[in-house]
Amino acid sequence: MIRIFAECLPEGGDAEVKLIITEKNTTARRISTILSDGKARPLSGCRNPVYVFQMNGDEVHCLGLKGHILKVDFPPRYQQWQEVEPRELIHADIVKVPTSKSLIKLVQSEARKADEVIIATDFDREGELIGVDAINIIREVRPEIRVRRARFSALTPAEIKKVFSRLEDPYYDLASAGEARQDIDLIWGASLTRFISLASTRLGKNFLSVGRVQSPTLALIVDREKERKEFVPTPFWTLRIECRKGEETFQAVHARERFDTQEEAEKAHARLEDRARVTEVKATEKAVKPPVPCNTTGFLTAAASLGFPAAKSMSIAENLYMNGYISYPRVDNTVYPPALDLK
């Protein structure tokens, strides 16, 4: 036992082993590359990559999860739809179950060797919950282990090095907000799905799904479809002319942008002369503010106008974020992080 314990200790009397937990493998690889100046190497023999490197005299292990490692569910006695009243689910106990037992086993195995755990999941509600779930899993085997939090908005070298030199405490209240969202989704989604499916006798593969997000979204789609079917197109006419001076051409639009009848448009056209005349020139200076960055909704709207579906857009944004070109894409704010190089 003494020999094995000695082999697990890092070189140097005061050196420690630190375990960094990220939300996904690509983030773990990126952070390890930045903090090690490209010297990190994956630990052999692990199905899920664990990157090992030296930092400030300490041995660092960095591993990425696969999103949530725990999910919420009801105990087994609530699983039979026709034997449990849907309303009972509203006040039923909620349990957390692993999404990947092998990954949890790896996290606990790495935690047993560590002196400190650094949570480096995404800087949002879901990321905080994933991090706190990892902490709870780790404390099952290491109750007193030291835990710190690295919060970042961009995977740039400057940002990552700064936050790892100024570690904070986990934000448990934010994680609780994420957990509340999970519970609400489960309780109302499951109870209403069962109620509507049982009431309509739509069971098995044909059950009717109800959800916190999907049901309001479906209502918006239905309302929009009704508007489309009820829409009665109203014809109108516009009057445009092409002006030319030398080799330069441009289009001008009649001051009255729309005419309700073709007769009105033709009368306006008849009043025009063959030559356009400049009646007034105004020159003004305006200070134009730089465009604000997109939040998630704004980004997806802009991408959709270019023909990109939402899933592809988020995949591209995620890839750009992982390589340090943009800040974290799943946000509501429109502020650039100071560490992001806008040049």
FENCOR-V839302 format. One record per backbone hydrogen bond with DSSP energy under -0.5 kcal/mol. NH is the residue of the N-H (numbers start at 1). CO is the residue of the C=O. Records with the same first field share a line. If there is no record, write none. Layout:
NH = CO, CO
This chain:
5 = 1
6 = 2
7 = 3
8 = 4
9 = 5, 6
15 = 12
18 = 16, 59
19 = 116
20 = 18, 61
21 = 19, 118
22 = 20, 63
23 = 120
28 = 24
29 = 25
30 = 26
31 = 27
32 = 28
33 = 29
34 = 30
35 = 31
36 = 32
37 = 34
38 = 33
39 = 36
41 = 52
43 = 50
46 = 43
49 = 47
51 = 62
52 = 41
53 = 60
55 = 58
58 = 55
59 = 16
60 = 53, 58
61 = 18
62 = 51
63 = 20
64 = 49
65 = 22
67 = 23
71 = 97
73 = 95
75 = 93
78 = 75
79 = 76
81 = 79
83 = 80
84 = 80, 81
88 = 85
89 = 85, 86
90 = 87
91 = 88
92 = 89
95 = 73
97 = 71
99 = 69
100 = 69
104 = 100
105 = 101
106 = 102
107 = 103
108 = 104
109 = 105
110 = 106
111 = 107
112 = 108
113 = 109, 110
114 = 111
115 = 17
116 = 17
117 = 146
118 = 19
119 = 117, 148
120 = 21, 118
123 = 152
124 = 122
128 = 124
129 = 125
130 = 126
131 = 127
132 = 128
133 = 129
134 = 130
135 = 131
136 = 132
137 = 133
138 = 134
139 = 135
140 = 137
141 = 138
142 = 138
145 = 142
146 = 115
148 = 117
149 = 168
150 = 119
151 = 149
152 = 150
155 = 321
156 = 154
160 = 156
161 = 157
162 = 158
163 = 159
164 = 160
165 = 161, 162
166 = 163
168 = 149
172 = 170
175 = 171
176 = 172
177 = 173
178 = 174
179 = 175
180 = 176
181 = 177
182 = 178
183 = 179
184 = 180
185 = 181
186 = 182
187 = 183
188 = 184
189 = 184, 185
190 = 186
191 = 187
192 = 188
193 = 189
194 = 190
195 = 191
196 = 192
197 = 193
198 = 194
199 = 195
200 = 196
201 = 198
202 = 197
203 = 201
206 = 203
207 = 204
208 = 202
209 = 207
215 = 211
217 = 213
218 = 214
219 = 215
220 = 216
221 = 217
222 = 218
223 = 219
224 = 220
225 = 221
226 = 222
227 = 223
228 = 224
229 = 225
230 = 226
231 = 227
233 = 231
235 = 233
237 = 259
240 = 238
241 = 252
243 = 241, 250
245 = 248
248 = 245
250 = 243
252 = 241
254 = 239
257 = 255
259 = 237
265 = 261
266 = 262
267 = 263
268 = 264
269 = 265
270 = 266
271 = 267
272 = 268, 269
279 = 277
288 = 286
289 = 287
296 = 331
299 = 295
300 = 296
301 = 297
302 = 298
303 = 299
304 = 300
305 = 301
306 = 302, 303
307 = 304
308 = 303
313 = 309
314 = 310
315 = 311
316 = 312
317 = 313
318 = 314
319 = 315
320 = 316
321 = 317
322 = 318
323 = 319
324 = 321
325 = 320
326 = 320
328 = 153
331 = 329
340 = 337
341 = 339
342 = 340
